[in-house]
Amino acid sequence: MNIYALGVPYTIIIDDYLPFKQDGSHLFANIGYDQALWGPLAEKAIAKYVGNYWHMDVGQNFDAVAFLNGGPSYYLEHWKSNQ
């Protein structure tokens, strides 16, 4: 799988083993409603790039988009809270 860090492509080789809890549910990203595995496998590739799953503890969706397409990502706040 190719991911991008600061616009530079990296090829990450992963296997298809995913972490599960003892009850059989997925530990991190879930399989899609249509049984798609690209979400958990992409998450595994990024976890391998950063070191392990625990190093992915913090992040936003736009960070993941930048990892997958290599382009810059921006966060636009559409409203301000009154707090």
PDB file of N, CA, C and O in Angstrom:
ATOM      1  N   MET A   1       0.849  -1.159   0.000  1.00  0.00           N
ATOM      2  CA  MET A   1       0.000   0.000   0.000  1.00  0.00           C
ATOM      3  C   MET A   1       0.899   1.227   0.000  1.00  0.00           C
ATOM      4  O   MET A   1       1.901   1.260   0.713  1.00  0.00           O
ATOM      5  N   ASN A   2       0.554   2.226  -0.784  1.00  0.00           N
ATOM      6  CA  ASN A   2       1.293   3.482  -0.795  1.00  0.00           C
ATOM      7  C   ASN A   2       0.603   4.482   0.114  1.00  0.00           C
ATOM      8  O   ASN A   2      -0.606   4.695   0.022  1.00  0.00           O
ATOM      9  N   ILE A   3       1.387   5.092   0.992  1.00  0.00           N
ATOM     10  CA  ILE A   3       0.911   6.209   1.791  1.00  0.00           C
ATOM     11  C   ILE A   3       1.874   7.364   1.580  1.00  0.00           C
ATOM     12  O   ILE A   3       2.966   7.175   1.045  1.00  0.00           O
ATOM     13  N   TYR A   4       1.481   8.540   1.991  1.00  0.00           N
ATOM     14  CA  TYR A   4       2.287   9.733   1.790  1.00  0.00           C
ATOM     15  C   TYR A   4       2.523  10.421   3.123  1.00  0.00           C
ATOM     16  O   TYR A   4       1.602  10.590   3.922  1.00  0.00           O
ATOM     17  N   ALA A   5       3.766  10.815   3.354  1.00  0.00           N
ATOM     18  CA  ALA A   5       4.112  11.587   4.543  1.00  0.00           C
ATOM     19  C   ALA A   5       4.845  12.826   4.060  1.00  0.00           C
ATOM     20  O   ALA A   5       5.918  12.726   3.465  1.00  0.00           O
ATOM     21  N   LEU A   6       4.274  13.990   4.315  1.00  0.00           N
ATOM     22  CA  LEU A   6       4.804  15.263   3.844  1.00  0.00           C
ATOM     23  C   LEU A   6       4.969  15.273   2.336  1.00  0.00           C
ATOM     24  O   LEU A   6       5.921  15.855   1.815  1.00  0.00           O
ATOM     25  N   GLY A   7       4.041  14.628   1.629  1.00  0.00           N
ATOM     26  CA  GLY A   7       4.050  14.606   0.175  1.00  0.00           C
ATOM     27  C   GLY A   7       4.976  13.579  -0.436  1.00  0.00           C
ATOM     28  O   GLY A   7       5.027  13.464  -1.660  1.00  0.00           O
ATOM     29  N   VAL A   8       5.708  12.830   0.364  1.00  0.00           N
ATOM     30  CA  VAL A   8       6.645  11.824  -0.136  1.00  0.00           C
ATOM     31  C   VAL A   8       5.981  10.451  -0.054  1.00  0.00           C
ATOM     32  O   VAL A   8       5.510  10.061   1.014  1.00  0.00           O
ATOM     33  N   PRO A   9       5.935   9.700  -1.184  1.00  0.00           N
ATOM     34  CA  PRO A   9       5.288   8.388  -1.143  1.00  0.00           C
ATOM     35  C   PRO A   9       6.164   7.348  -0.455  1.00  0.00           C
ATOM     36  O   PRO A   9       7.380   7.311  -0.648  1.00  0.00           O
ATOM     37  N   TYR A  10       5.531   6.513   0.341  1.00  0.00           N
ATOM     38  CA  TYR A  10       6.173   5.382   0.996  1.00  0.00           C
ATOM     39  C   TYR A  10       5.350   4.140   0.688  1.00  0.00           C
ATOM     40  O   TYR A  10       4.122   4.165   0.767  1.00  0.00           O
ATOM     41  N   THR A  11       6.025   3.060   0.340  1.00  0.00           N
ATOM     42  CA  THR A  11       5.354   1.786   0.132  1.00  0.00           C
ATOM     43  C   THR A  11       5.455   0.987   1.412  1.00  0.00           C
ATOM     44  O   THR A  11       6.552   0.692   1.885  1.00  0.00           O
ATOM     45  N   ILE A  12       4.319   0.639   1.966  1.00  0.00           N
ATOM     46  CA  ILE A  12       4.246  -0.137   3.195  1.00  0.00           C
ATOM     47  C   ILE A  12       3.700  -1.510   2.838  1.00  0.00           C
ATOM     48  O   ILE A  12       2.652  -1.619   2.202  1.00  0.00           O
ATOM     49  N   ILE A  13       4.405  -2.551   3.243  1.00  0.00           N
ATOM     50  CA  ILE A  13       3.944  -3.913   2.999  1.00  0.00           C
ATOM     51  C   ILE A  13       3.333  -4.444   4.292  1.00  0.00           C
ATOM     52  O   ILE A  13       3.980  -4.471   5.339  1.00  0.00           O
ATOM     53  N   ILE A  14       2.072  -4.865   4.196  1.00  0.00           N
ATOM     54  CA  ILE A  14       1.356  -5.378   5.369  1.00  0.00           C
ATOM     55  C   ILE A  14       0.781  -6.751   5.036  1.00  0.00           C
ATOM     56  O   ILE A  14       0.659  -7.125   3.870  1.00  0.00           O
ATOM     57  N   ASP A  15       0.432  -7.490   6.081  1.00  0.00           N
ATOM     58  CA  ASP A  15      -0.294  -8.737   5.882  1.00  0.00           C
ATOM     59  C   ASP A  15      -1.773  -8.476   6.157  1.00  0.00           C
ATOM     60  O   ASP A  15      -2.169  -7.345   6.437  1.00  0.00           O
ATOM     61  N   ASP A  16      -2.575  -9.516   6.077  1.00  0.00           N
ATOM     62  CA  ASP A  16      -4.012  -9.324   6.260  1.00  0.00           C
ATOM     63  C   ASP A  16      -4.503  -9.734   7.642  1.00  0.00           C
ATOM     64  O   ASP A  16      -5.697  -9.968   7.827  1.00  0.00           O
ATOM     65  N   TYR A  17      -3.607  -9.824   8.608  1.00  0.00           N
ATOM     66  CA  TYR A  17      -4.009 -10.121   9.981  1.00  0.00           C
ATOM     67  C   TYR A  17      -4.439  -8.839  10.676  1.00  0.00           C
ATOM     68  O   TYR A  17      -3.735  -7.830  10.624  1.00  0.00           O
ATOM     69  N   LEU A  18      -5.588  -8.879  11.322  1.00  0.00           N
ATOM     70  CA  LEU A  18      -6.116  -7.707  12.008  1.00  0.00           C
ATOM     71  C   LEU A  18      -6.266  -8.008  13.496  1.00  0.00           C
ATOM     72  O   LEU A  18      -6.540  -9.149  13.867  1.00  0.00           O
ATOM     73  N   PRO A  19      -6.089  -6.995  14.360  1.00  0.00           N
ATOM     74  CA  PRO A  19      -6.241  -7.233  15.801  1.00  0.00           C
ATOM     75  C   PRO A  19      -7.713  -7.356  16.203  1.00  0.00           C
ATOM     76  O   PRO A  19      -8.554  -6.560  15.788  1.00  0.00           O
ATOM     77  N   PHE A  20      -7.999  -8.361  17.011  1.00  0.00           N
ATOM     78  CA  PHE A  20      -9.349  -8.604  17.500  1.00  0.00           C
ATOM     79  C   PHE A  20      -9.343  -8.642  19.017  1.00  0.00           C
ATOM     80  O   PHE A  20      -8.320  -8.922  19.642  1.00  0.00           O
ATOM     81  N   LYS A  21     -10.496  -8.356  19.597  1.00  0.00           N
ATOM     82  CA  LYS A  21     -10.701  -8.538  21.029  1.00  0.00           C
ATOM     83  C   LYS A  21     -11.012 -10.008  21.290  1.00  0.00           C
ATOM     84  O   LYS A  21     -11.221 -10.776  20.351  1.00  0.00           O
ATOM     85  N   GLN A  22     -11.043 -10.396  22.550  1.00  0.00           N
ATOM     86  CA  GLN A  22     -11.346 -11.788  22.880  1.00  0.00           C
ATOM     87  C   GLN A  22     -12.771 -12.188  22.511  1.00  0.00           C
ATOM     88  O   GLN A  22     -13.052 -13.367  22.296  1.00  0.00           O
ATOM     89  N   ASP A  23     -13.676 -11.201  22.436  1.00  0.00           N
ATOM     90  CA  ASP A  23     -15.056 -11.534  22.070  1.00  0.00           C
ATOM     91  C   ASP A  23     -15.257 -11.624  20.560  1.00  0.00           C
ATOM     92  O   ASP A  23     -16.375 -11.876  20.111  1.00  0.00           O
ATOM     93  N   GLY A  24     -14.202 -11.423  19.763  1.00  0.00           N
ATOM     94  CA  GLY A  24     -14.291 -11.558  18.311  1.00  0.00           C
ATOM     95  C   GLY A  24     -14.533 -10.267  17.571  1.00  0.00           C
ATOM     96  O   GLY A  24     -14.530 -10.266  16.340  1.00  0.00           O
ATOM     97  N   SER A  25     -14.744  -9.159  18.274  1.00  0.00           N
ATOM     98  CA  SER A  25     -14.944  -7.879  17.598  1.00  0.00           C
ATOM     99  C   SER A  25     -13.588  -7.245  17.289  1.00  0.00           C
ATOM    100  O   SER A  25     -12.571  -7.587  17.893  1.00  0.00           O
ATOM    101  N   HIS A  26     -13.597  -6.328  16.348  1.00  0.00           N
ATOM    102  CA  HIS A  26     -12.360  -5.677  15.950  1.00  0.00           C
ATOM    103  C   HIS A  26     -11.887  -4.700  17.019  1.00  0.00           C
ATOM    104  O   HIS A  26     -12.687  -4.030  17.672  1.00  0.00           O
ATOM    105  N   LEU A  27     -10.591  -4.636  17.180  1.00  0.00           N
ATOM    106  CA  LEU A  27     -10.027  -3.772  18.208  1.00  0.00           C
ATOM    107  C   LEU A  27      -9.996  -2.315  17.765  1.00  0.00           C
ATOM    108  O   LEU A  27     -10.164  -1.419  18.592  1.00  0.00           O
ATOM    109  N   PHE A  28      -9.786  -2.064  16.492  1.00  0.00           N
ATOM    110  CA  PHE A  28      -9.690  -0.684  16.005  1.00  0.00           C
ATOM    111  C   PHE A  28     -10.733  -0.465  14.906  1.00  0.00           C
ATOM    112  O   PHE A  28     -11.929  -0.569  15.177  1.00  0.00           O
ATOM    113  N   ALA A  29     -10.316  -0.167  13.690  1.00  0.00           N
ATOM    114  CA  ALA A  29     -11.267   0.104  12.608  1.00  0.00           C
ATOM    115  C   ALA A  29     -12.092  -1.144  12.296  1.00  0.00           C
ATOM    116  O   ALA A  29     -11.587  -2.265  12.348  1.00  0.00           O
ATOM    117  N   ASN A  30     -13.346  -0.933  11.978  1.00  0.00           N
ATOM    118  CA  ASN A  30     -14.245  -2.038  11.674  1.00  0.00           C
ATOM    119  C   ASN A  30     -14.325  -2.297  10.182  1.00  0.00           C
ATOM    120  O   ASN A  30     -14.045  -1.414   9.371  1.00  0.00           O
ATOM    121  N   ILE A  31     -14.708  -3.510   9.829  1.00  0.00           N
ATOM    122  CA  ILE A  31     -14.972  -3.861   8.437  1.00  0.00           C
ATOM    123  C   ILE A  31     -16.220  -3.105   7.997  1.00  0.00           C
ATOM    124  O   ILE A  31     -17.148  -2.927   8.786  1.00  0.00           O
ATOM    125  N   GLY A  32     -16.248  -2.660   6.744  1.00  0.00           N
ATOM    126  CA  GLY A  32     -17.370  -1.893   6.231  1.00  0.00           C
ATOM    127  C   GLY A  32     -18.656  -2.695   6.174  1.00  0.00           C
ATOM    128  O   GLY A  32     -18.639  -3.922   6.271  1.00  0.00           O
ATOM    129  N   TYR A  33     -19.771  -1.995   6.018  1.00  0.00           N
ATOM    130  CA  TYR A  33     -21.073  -2.663   5.937  1.00  0.00           C
ATOM    131  C   TYR A  33     -21.145  -3.627   4.758  1.00  0.00           C
ATOM    132  O   TYR A  33     -21.868  -4.621   4.806  1.00  0.00           O
ATOM    133  N   ASP A  34     -20.387  -3.328   3.692  1.00  0.00           N
ATOM    134  CA  ASP A  34     -20.357  -4.201   2.520  1.00  0.00           C
ATOM    135  C   ASP A  34     -19.194  -5.194   2.580  1.00  0.00           C
ATOM    136  O   ASP A  34     -18.782  -5.737   1.554  1.00  0.00           O
ATOM    137  N   GLN A  35     -18.663  -5.430   3.795  1.00  0.00           N
ATOM    138  CA  GLN A  35     -17.554  -6.353   4.057  1.00  0.00           C
ATOM    139  C   GLN A  35     -16.230  -5.848   3.466  1.00  0.00           C
ATOM    140  O   GLN A  35     -15.317  -6.644   3.247  1.00  0.00           O
ATOM    141  N   ALA A  36     -16.113  -4.564   3.211  1.00  0.00           N
ATOM    142  CA  ALA A  36     -14.883  -3.985   2.670  1.00  0.00           C
ATOM    143  C   ALA A  36     -13.799  -3.959   3.745  1.00  0.00           C
ATOM    144  O   ALA A  36     -14.061  -3.611   4.896  1.00  0.00           O
ATOM    145  N   LEU A  37     -12.607  -4.321   3.364  1.00  0.00           N
ATOM    146  CA  LEU A  37     -11.480  -4.375   4.298  1.00  0.00           C
ATOM    147  C   LEU A  37     -10.489  -3.227   4.125  1.00  0.00           C
ATOM    148  O   LEU A  37      -9.487  -3.174   4.838  1.00  0.00           O
ATOM    149  N   TRP A  38     -10.746  -2.315   3.200  1.00  0.00           N
ATOM    150  CA  TRP A  38      -9.738  -1.297   2.933  1.00  0.00           C
ATOM    151  C   TRP A  38      -9.523  -0.379   4.125  1.00  0.00           C
ATOM    152  O   TRP A  38      -8.403   0.093   4.322  1.00  0.00           O
ATOM    153  N   GLY A  39     -10.542  -0.104   4.930  1.00  0.00           N
ATOM    154  CA  GLY A  39     -10.396   0.766   6.093  1.00  0.00           C
ATOM    155  C   GLY A  39      -9.441   0.201   7.137  1.00  0.00           C
ATOM    156  O   GLY A  39      -8.477   0.867   7.515  1.00  0.00           O
ATOM    157  N   PRO A  40      -9.697  -1.029   7.613  1.00  0.00           N
ATOM    158  CA  PRO A  40      -8.772  -1.614   8.592  1.00  0.00           C
ATOM    159  C   PRO A  40      -7.371  -1.847   8.036  1.00  0.00           C
ATOM    160  O   PRO A  40      -6.391  -1.722   8.771  1.00  0.00           O
ATOM    161  N   LEU A  41      -7.261  -2.185   6.751  1.00  0.00           N
ATOM    162  CA  LEU A  41      -5.934  -2.411   6.179  1.00  0.00           C
ATOM    163  C   LEU A  41      -5.174  -1.101   5.997  1.00  0.00           C
ATOM    164  O   LEU A  41      -3.959  -1.060   6.190  1.00  0.00           O
ATOM    165  N   ALA A  42      -5.876  -0.032   5.627  1.00  0.00           N
ATOM    166  CA  ALA A  42      -5.226   1.277   5.537  1.00  0.00           C
ATOM    167  C   ALA A  42      -4.778   1.733   6.920  1.00  0.00           C
ATOM    168  O   ALA A  42      -3.692   2.293   7.070  1.00  0.00           O
ATOM    169  N   GLU A  43      -5.609   1.495   7.927  1.00  0.00           N
ATOM    170  CA  GLU A  43      -5.231   1.845   9.291  1.00  0.00           C
ATOM    171  C   GLU A  43      -4.001   1.058   9.733  1.00  0.00           C
ATOM    172  O   GLU A  43      -3.132   1.595  10.420  1.00  0.00           O
ATOM    173  N   LYS A  44      -3.928  -0.206   9.342  1.00  0.00           N
ATOM    174  CA  LYS A  44      -2.774  -1.027   9.700  1.00  0.00           C
ATOM    175  C   LYS A  44      -1.505  -0.510   9.029  1.00  0.00           C
ATOM    176  O   LYS A  44      -0.439  -0.508   9.645  1.00  0.00           O
ATOM    177  N   ALA A  45      -1.607  -0.073   7.781  1.00  0.00           N
ATOM    178  CA  ALA A  45      -0.438   0.473   7.081  1.00  0.00           C
ATOM    179  C   ALA A  45       0.060   1.742   7.758  1.00  0.00           C
ATOM    180  O   ALA A  45       1.268   1.925   7.910  1.00  0.00           O
ATOM    181  N   ILE A  46      -0.845   2.614   8.163  1.00  0.00           N
ATOM    182  CA  ILE A  46      -0.446   3.844   8.842  1.00  0.00           C
ATOM    183  C   ILE A  46       0.142   3.521  10.211  1.00  0.00           C
ATOM    184  O   ILE A  46       1.107   4.157  10.635  1.00  0.00           O
ATOM    185  N   ALA A  47      -0.434   2.532  10.910  1.00  0.00           N
ATOM    186  CA  ALA A  47       0.114   2.117  12.200  1.00  0.00           C
ATOM    187  C   ALA A  47       1.532   1.583  12.040  1.00  0.00           C
ATOM    188  O   ALA A  47       2.394   1.843  12.880  1.00  0.00           O
ATOM    189  N   LYS A  48       1.772   0.849  10.979  1.00  0.00           N
ATOM    190  CA  LYS A  48       3.117   0.334  10.740  1.00  0.00           C
ATOM    191  C   LYS A  48       4.086   1.480  10.442  1.00  0.00           C
ATOM    192  O   LYS A  48       5.243   1.445  10.862  1.00  0.00           O
ATOM    193  N   TYR A  49       3.615   2.483   9.725  1.00  0.00           N
ATOM    194  CA  TYR A  49       4.473   3.628   9.407  1.00  0.00           C
ATOM    195  C   TYR A  49       4.855   4.406  10.667  1.00  0.00           C
ATOM    196  O   TYR A  49       6.014   4.792  10.824  1.00  0.00           O
ATOM    197  N   VAL A  50       3.904   4.638  11.557  1.00  0.00           N
ATOM    198  CA  VAL A  50       4.182   5.438  12.762  1.00  0.00           C
ATOM    199  C   VAL A  50       4.765   4.610  13.903  1.00  0.00           C
ATOM    200  O   VAL A  50       5.183   5.178  14.913  1.00  0.00           O
ATOM    201  N   GLY A  51       4.805   3.295  13.773  1.00  0.00           N
ATOM    202  CA  GLY A  51       5.427   2.464  14.795  1.00  0.00           C
ATOM    203  C   GLY A  51       4.520   1.353  15.277  1.00  0.00           C
ATOM    204  O   GLY A  51       4.921   0.189  15.272  1.00  0.00           O
ATOM    205  N   ASN A  52       3.314   1.679  15.693  1.00  0.00           N
ATOM    206  CA  ASN A  52       2.329   0.686  16.124  1.00  0.00           C
ATOM    207  C   ASN A  52       0.982   1.380  16.303  1.00  0.00           C
ATOM    208  O   ASN A  52       0.875   2.596  16.144  1.00  0.00           O
ATOM    209  N   TYR A  53      -0.038   0.603  16.634  1.00  0.00           N
ATOM    210  CA  TYR A  53      -1.383   1.163  16.787  1.00  0.00           C
ATOM    211  C   TYR A  53      -1.453   2.187  17.919  1.00  0.00           C
ATOM    212  O   TYR A  53      -2.202   3.159  17.821  1.00  0.00           O
ATOM    213  N   TRP A  54      -0.698   1.988  18.972  1.00  0.00           N
ATOM    214  CA  TRP A  54      -0.790   2.888  20.126  1.00  0.00           C
ATOM    215  C   TRP A  54      -0.241   4.272  19.810  1.00  0.00           C
ATOM    216  O   TRP A  54      -0.630   5.243  20.458  1.00  0.00           O
ATOM    217  N   HIS A  55       0.649   4.389  18.836  1.00  0.00           N
ATOM    218  CA  HIS A  55       1.150   5.704  18.439  1.00  0.00           C
ATOM    219  C   HIS A  55       0.135   6.475  17.606  1.00  0.00           C
ATOM    220  O   HIS A  55       0.339   7.657  17.331  1.00  0.00           O
ATOM    221  N   MET A  56      -0.943   5.834  17.204  1.00  0.00           N
ATOM    222  CA  MET A  56      -2.009   6.502  16.450  1.00  0.00           C
ATOM    223  C   MET A  56      -3.114   6.989  17.369  1.00  0.00           C
ATOM    224  O   MET A  56      -4.239   7.199  16.916  1.00  0.00           O
ATOM    225  N   ASP A  57      -2.823   7.171  18.631  1.00  0.00           N
ATOM    226  CA  ASP A  57      -3.832   7.510  19.632  1.00  0.00           C
ATOM    227  C   ASP A  57      -4.534   8.833  19.339  1.00  0.00           C
ATOM    228  O   ASP A  57      -5.703   8.994  19.689  1.00  0.00           O
ATOM    229  N   VAL A  58      -3.860   9.765  18.716  1.00  0.00           N
ATOM    230  CA  VAL A  58      -4.433  11.086  18.466  1.00  0.00           C
ATOM    231  C   VAL A  58      -4.390  11.361  16.971  1.00  0.00           C
ATOM    232  O   VAL A  58      -3.425  10.997  16.298  1.00  0.00           O
ATOM    233  N   GLY A  59      -5.426  11.998  16.451  1.00  0.00           N
ATOM    234  CA  GLY A  59      -5.447  12.360  15.044  1.00  0.00           C
ATOM    235  C   GLY A  59      -6.846  12.757  14.621  1.00  0.00           C
ATOM    236  O   GLY A  59      -7.825  12.556  15.340  1.00  0.00           O
ATOM    237  N   GLN A  60      -6.904  13.317  13.451  1.00  0.00           N
ATOM    238  CA  GLN A  60      -8.171  13.738  12.874  1.00  0.00           C
ATOM    239  C   GLN A  60      -8.357  13.043  11.532  1.00  0.00           C
ATOM    240  O   GLN A  60      -7.403  12.510  10.965  1.00  0.00           O
ATOM    241  N   ASN A  61      -9.584  13.050  11.027  1.00  0.00           N
ATOM    242  CA  ASN A  61      -9.865  12.419   9.739  1.00  0.00           C
ATOM    243  C   ASN A  61      -9.063  13.043   8.611  1.00  0.00           C
ATOM    244  O   ASN A  61      -8.637  12.341   7.695  1.00  0.00           O
ATOM    245  N   PHE A  62      -8.852  14.343   8.662  1.00  0.00           N
ATOM    246  CA  PHE A  62      -8.122  14.984   7.572  1.00  0.00           C
ATOM    247  C   PHE A  62      -6.651  14.576   7.556  1.00  0.00           C
ATOM    248  O   PHE A  62      -6.012  14.655   6.507  1.00  0.00           O
ATOM    249  N   ASP A  63      -6.101  14.146   8.681  1.00  0.00           N
ATOM    250  CA  ASP A  63      -4.743  13.611   8.689  1.00  0.00           C
ATOM    251  C   ASP A  63      -4.682  12.309   7.890  1.00  0.00           C
ATOM    252  O   ASP A  63      -3.728  12.082   7.147  1.00  0.00           O
ATOM    253  N   ALA A  64      -5.676  11.473   8.037  1.00  0.00           N
ATOM    254  CA  ALA A  64      -5.718  10.204   7.312  1.00  0.00           C
ATOM    255  C   ALA A  64      -5.861  10.441   5.812  1.00  0.00           C
ATOM    256  O   ALA A  64      -5.257   9.725   5.014  1.00  0.00           O
ATOM    257  N   VAL A  65      -6.648  11.432   5.425  1.00  0.00           N
ATOM    258  CA  VAL A  65      -6.811  11.736   4.004  1.00  0.00           C
ATOM    259  C   VAL A  65      -5.476  12.156   3.401  1.00  0.00           C
ATOM    260  O   VAL A  65      -5.156  11.759   2.281  1.00  0.00           O
ATOM    261  N   ALA A  66      -4.699  12.948   4.120  1.00  0.00           N
ATOM    262  CA  ALA A  66      -3.388  13.366   3.633  1.00  0.00           C
ATOM    263  C   ALA A  66      -2.442  12.172   3.499  1.00  0.00           C
ATOM    264  O   ALA A  66      -1.637  12.127   2.569  1.00  0.00           O
ATOM    265  N   PHE A  67      -2.530  11.207   4.416  1.00  0.00           N
ATOM    266  CA  PHE A  67      -1.708  10.001   4.315  1.00  0.00           C
ATOM    267  C   PHE A  67      -2.064   9.204   3.061  1.00  0.00           C
ATOM    268  O   PHE A  67      -1.182   8.605   2.445  1.00  0.00           O
ATOM    269  N   LEU A  68      -3.334   9.187   2.675  1.00  0.00           N
ATOM    270  CA  LEU A  68      -3.765   8.359   1.559  1.00  0.00           C
ATOM    271  C   LEU A  68      -3.584   9.018   0.199  1.00  0.00           C
ATOM    272  O   LEU A  68      -3.313   8.318  -0.778  1.00  0.00           O
ATOM    273  N   ASN A  69      -3.722  10.334   0.098  1.00  0.00           N
ATOM    274  CA  ASN A  69      -3.648  10.943  -1.231  1.00  0.00           C
ATOM    275  C   ASN A  69      -2.439  11.846  -1.439  1.00  0.00           C
ATOM    276  O   ASN A  69      -2.197  12.273  -2.567  1.00  0.00           O
ATOM    277  N   GLY A  70      -1.684  12.148  -0.415  1.00  0.00           N
ATOM    278  CA  GLY A  70      -0.468  12.920  -0.578  1.00  0.00           C
ATOM    279  C   GLY A  70      -0.661  14.420  -0.654  1.00  0.00           C
ATOM    280  O   GLY A  70       0.318  15.167  -0.685  1.00  0.00           O
ATOM    281  N   GLY A  71      -1.885  14.871  -0.683  1.00  0.00           N
ATOM    282  CA  GLY A  71      -2.142  16.302  -0.767  1.00  0.00           C
ATOM    283  C   GLY A  71      -2.234  16.939   0.594  1.00  0.00           C
ATOM    284  O   GLY A  71      -2.354  16.249   1.606  1.00  0.00           O
ATOM    285  N   PRO A  72      -2.178  18.256   0.622  1.00  0.00           N
ATOM    286  CA  PRO A  72      -2.334  18.934   1.914  1.00  0.00           C
ATOM    287  C   PRO A  72      -3.773  18.818   2.407  1.00  0.00           C
ATOM    288  O   PRO A  72      -4.701  18.650   1.616  1.00  0.00           O
ATOM    289  N   SER A  73      -3.941  18.907   3.696  1.00  0.00           N
ATOM    290  CA  SER A  73      -5.284  18.852   4.262  1.00  0.00           C
ATOM    291  C   SER A  73      -5.490  20.072   5.150  1.00  0.00           C
ATOM    292  O   SER A  73      -4.552  20.580   5.764  1.00  0.00           O
ATOM    293  N   TYR A  74      -6.718  20.524   5.202  1.00  0.00           N
ATOM    294  CA  TYR A  74      -7.065  21.709   5.974  1.00  0.00           C
ATOM    295  C   TYR A  74      -8.286  21.416   6.822  1.00  0.00           C
ATOM    296  O   TYR A  74      -9.143  20.615   6.448  1.00  0.00           O
ATOM    297  N   TYR A  75      -8.353  22.061   7.947  1.00  0.00           N
ATOM    298  CA  TYR A  75      -9.522  21.963   8.808  1.00  0.00           C
ATOM    299  C   TYR A  75     -10.225  23.307   8.772  1.00  0.00           C
ATOM    300  O   TYR A  75      -9.645  24.327   9.145  1.00  0.00           O
ATOM    301  N   LEU A  76     -11.465  23.309   8.327  1.00  0.00           N
ATOM    302  CA  LEU A  76     -12.257  24.528   8.285  1.00  0.00           C
ATOM    303  C   LEU A  76     -13.363  24.425   9.317  1.00  0.00           C
ATOM    304  O   LEU A  76     -14.174  23.500   9.276  1.00  0.00           O
ATOM    305  N   GLU A  77     -13.398  25.364  10.235  1.00  0.00           N
ATOM    306  CA  GLU A  77     -14.461  25.372  11.237  1.00  0.00           C
ATOM    307  C   GLU A  77     -15.610  26.197  10.683  1.00  0.00           C
ATOM    308  O   GLU A  77     -15.455  27.379  10.377  1.00  0.00           O
ATOM    309  N   HIS A  78     -16.770  25.553  10.560  1.00  0.00           N
ATOM    310  CA  HIS A  78     -17.921  26.206   9.933  1.00  0.00           C
ATOM    311  C   HIS A  78     -18.758  27.003  10.919  1.00  0.00           C
ATOM    312  O   HIS A  78     -19.613  27.788  10.508  1.00  0.00           O
ATOM    313  N   TRP A  79     -18.533  26.820  12.184  1.00  0.00           N
ATOM    314  CA  TRP A  79     -19.275  27.567  13.194  1.00  0.00           C
ATOM    315  C   TRP A  79     -18.421  27.707  14.428  1.00  0.00           C
ATOM    316  O   TRP A  79     -17.474  26.951  14.640  1.00  0.00           O
ATOM    317  N   LYS A  80     -18.762  28.667  15.222  1.00  0.00           N
ATOM    318  CA  LYS A  80     -18.091  28.885  16.481  1.00  0.00           C
ATOM    319  C   LYS A  80     -19.024  28.506  17.607  1.00  0.00           C
ATOM    320  O   LYS A  80     -20.211  28.830  17.561  1.00  0.00           O
ATOM    321  N   SER A  81     -18.517  27.832  18.609  1.00  0.00           N
ATOM    322  CA  SER A  81     -19.349  27.512  19.752  1.00  0.00           C
ATOM    323  C   SER A  81     -19.443  28.732  20.648  1.00  0.00           C
ATOM    324  O   SER A  81     -18.549  29.579  20.641  1.00  0.00           O
ATOM    325  N   ASN A  82     -20.504  28.828  21.408  1.00  0.00           N
ATOM    326  CA  ASN A  82     -20.712  29.971  22.282  1.00  0.00           C
ATOM    327  C   ASN A  82     -20.043  29.797  23.641  1.00  0.00           C
ATOM    328  O   ASN A  82     -20.209  30.644  24.518  1.00  0.00           O
ATOM    329  N   GLN A  83     -19.305  28.736  23.829  1.00  0.00           N
ATOM    330  CA  GLN A  83     -18.700  28.463  25.127  1.00  0.00           C
ATOM    331  C   GLN A  83     -17.327  29.063  25.232  1.00  0.00           C
ATOM    332  O   GLN A  83     -16.671  28.927  26.266  1.00  0.00           O
TER     333      GLN A  83
END
